[in-house]
Structure formats: C-alpha cells, structure tokens
Amino acid sequence: MSAAVAELVQMSGKTAIVTGGALGIGAGIARRLAQAGANVVVVDLDGEAAEVCAKSLREQGLHALAVCTDVADEVPMRRVGEPDDVAKAALFLPRICRRT
C-alpha cells in the first residue's frame, strides 16, 4: 500500500461494509479499507465470491467477513450492522487511488 493511502485513510478499529464487494471495484475497495485497518464486511449477492474475497483478505492477515444478502432488502442489512464512516471512506478512496 502506498504511503499516501496509509496516511490519508486510517480505519483502525472501524467497521467498513462494502456492498458489491466480492469482485472488481468493490473487492478493490474492500482490500484498501482492510489495508487501512478496517474490519471489512464483504456484502454481495454472490455469497461464494464474497467468501473468496474475504478469505483472500484474511490470508493476508487482514480482518474480513463475507455476507451473502441483497442490500435492497433492509431486514438482512440491519443484521449486518452499522458501518463506521464507511460512506466517507468509500467515496474518498477512489480519489486517492487516482492520485497515486
């Protein structure tokens, strides 16, 4: 991870919920948030892909959990919990990545 990202995004002790986090951009955001110290919840309709992503993060010594659910259904999402500043981090992080 570049020094710029580590200095600008510090998520230690916070929980980041990444919807659509199993593949592509979502998986990249999950990885960056985990590298910044977040406990990442990888949420996706594809539970197997979410688990593959979360397992990959755990194998790197990072904290990640996979959850298979439809984010449009608010009842299961209530069980996932409330994130800590995840909206700010998810919106801010792509801007950082473009600069580095």
Secondary structure, DSSP 8 states (H G I E B T S, - for coil): --HHHHHH---TT-EEEEETTTSHHHHHHHHHHHHTT-EEEEEES-HHHHHHHHHHHHHTT--EEEEE--TT-HHHHHHH---SSHHHHHHHHHHHHHH-
